[in-house]
Amino acid sequence: MAQEVNKTAYVPIERFRDVPLEEALVLAGAKSGDPVFIRIFKREAILDVWIKEDGAYRFLKAYKVCAYSGRLGPKLKEGDRQAPEGFYSVTRSSLNPNSKFHLSFNLGYPNAYDRAYGRTGSYLMVHGNCVSIGCYAMTDEKIEEIYSLVEEALKKGQKKVQVHIYPFRMTKENMSAYSHYRWYSFWENLKEGYDYFEAEHLPPHIGVKNKRYSIYETDE
């Protein structure tokens, strides 16, 4: 199967309709400050926010990614203009309220897995605006909601917000369609984390062993 063209992926965000955040919180039976969990799907250009209520995470809201750069697959090196894939986490020190892209939070790339492969890069963010050279740009309006959910959760005691970034929704059909891609074995490893959350509605504990992500029972 041919590799996708390396280009910045722009999404017609005006075609995406969702409910106001306040209404979404009511529907989820949650409030700002409750623990949150984020999943990003590159091909679909979607950022999903989940929020914890009654011991499990409930879907809160989906946001269209306005722009990301690169193709399906992980980021390999500084300057390759590739948006990362993998398991990352955001802490209070990751937040930047003074970003030149309105608001941002650092994904923490390279993580332990990336470093095990000698991958390099810095300042990989989820941020406002609609331009990307390796980040996930959400528009200023959308990042205000996402940033505030993350910030309030961290302020109220959540130690870190996990951000899981996938090439696509890791269904059986999608995995089969991409089975001949270069990164298929890497994606199979990511799917272990995807499947855990789908089954438990709790983010797993993520480790790295023998240059693979290790998926453990959640410590939440």
URQUI-V201655 format. One record per helix or strand. SS is the DSSP state (H for helix, E for strand). FROM is the first residue (numbers start at 1). LEN is the number of residues. Records with the same first field share a line. If there is no record, write none. Layout:
SS = FROM-LEN + FROM-LEN
//
This chain:
E = 9-2 + 36-6 + 46-8 + 56-9 + 67-2 + 86-5 + 95-2 + 104-3 + 125-3 + 136-2 + 161-6 + 205-5 + 212-5
H = 13-3 + 21-8 + 92-3 + 112-5 + 140-16 + 172-6 + 184-17
//
